[in-house]
């Protein structure tokens, strides 16, 4: 998908979503910013996994930026998608300690493990109707 064909690509996705009666969209390594139209069609029904402990390192290449900053913790965040990049209500987060011995590749691998866990919890909680949204925050019921 490029900026030039984004509208057509999203239109094709909308058609598929309607055809198969899709009610939850999960963005995992999608790496595209959704259009405002896309987000407004599926409010609180799009879950994204972001490869950092938000609000730190919004956008692309957060592990590289974390490495450059010398952080001691990396994380992953699942959140509902809103029109503002990586600013939606947070569903779940987790972290892992790293050290000066870790290289960017190590951060990426450790982060991927966290991403799987955080995303699976968010999807499960959504499907089980255990998430209450309130003032751009979430309450997760046990």
N, C-alpha and C positions, 0 to 999 in steps of 0.2 A: 504494500500500500504506500502510495506517495501522496503528497498534497494535491497533486493534479487529479488523482482518481479516488480520493478519499470518499467523496459523496457517493460515487457509484459503488464502491466497496461496502460502505455502510448500508446502502439501499439493498444490496444483495444479502447482507446479514439480516436486515429487518425482515426480508421475505422468508428466509429460513426460520427465523425465530417465530414468525407467525404460522408458518406451515407446520412446525413441530410443537407449537404451543409452549414455547420456552418461557419460564417465569423467573429464572435465575441465570445470570451471566457471570462467569468467573474469568477474570483476566490473570493469566499466569504466563509470564514472559511475552505478553502481547506487545509491549513496548511502543504503543501508539497513544496519543492523546485523543480521547473521544470527543466528538463534536458536541456542542450544547444540545442539539436536537437528540442525539443518541442518549445522552444522560437523562434528558427530560422524559424520554419515552419509558425509561425503566428506573424510576426513582426508588432508591433503597433496594434495588434488585440487581445491582452490579457490585461484585466484590473484587477488589484488587489485592494482590500481594506485592508489597513493596520491600525491596531488599535493603532496608535500613530501619533503625529504631526511630520512627518519625517522632518529632518533627525534624530530626537531624538528617541531613543529606537528601533533600527532596530532589526528585528528577533522576537523571541518568548517572551511571557509574558511581554509586555511593560507596562501594567497597574500595575503589581506587582513591576516592576522596578521604575515606576513613583512614586508609593506609598512609596517605600523605600527611594527615593531621596527627598521626600517631595515637589514635584513640586506643583505649584499653578494653572497650566493650563494642561489639557489633550486635546488630539485631535484625529482626524482621517484623513487619507490621501488616496485618490484614485490616482493610478498611472499606467502607462503602464509598463508591465513586461519586464525586460531585463535580461540578464544572470547574472547580479550582484544583489544579494538579496536586495530588497527594495530601489534600486537606480534609477529606471526608471523615465521617465519624469512625473512630478506631474501634475495631471489634476485638482484636487480640494482638499481643506483642510478646516477644521473647528475646532474650539476649544470651550472648556467650562471651566469656572473657577471652581476650587474646593478649599476646605479648609482642615484644620487640623481635622475637624469633620468627613470628608469622610473616609470610610474604603475602602479596595481593592474592595469589592463587589459593593460599590457605584460608584467607578471609572469605573468598568466594565459595569454597567448599563448605566451610563451617556455616556460612550464611544460607546456602542451599538447604542444608539439613534443617535449620531453623524455619526457613520459608515453608517447607513441606508441612511441618507440625502446625505452624500458625495458620496456614491456609486451610488445612483440613479441619481444624477446630472451628474456624469462622464459618465454613460451609455447613458443617454439621449443626452448629448452633442456629444458623439461619433456617435450615430445613426443618429443624425441630421447633421453630418459632420461640426460641429462647432469648431473642434479642429485642429489647425495647429501645427505641431511639427517642432521645430527649435533648433538645438544645445542642445539637451537634455532638452529642455524647451517646454512648450506648450503656445500657444496663444488661448484663448477662445473667439470666436466671439459672440457678443450679438445678 
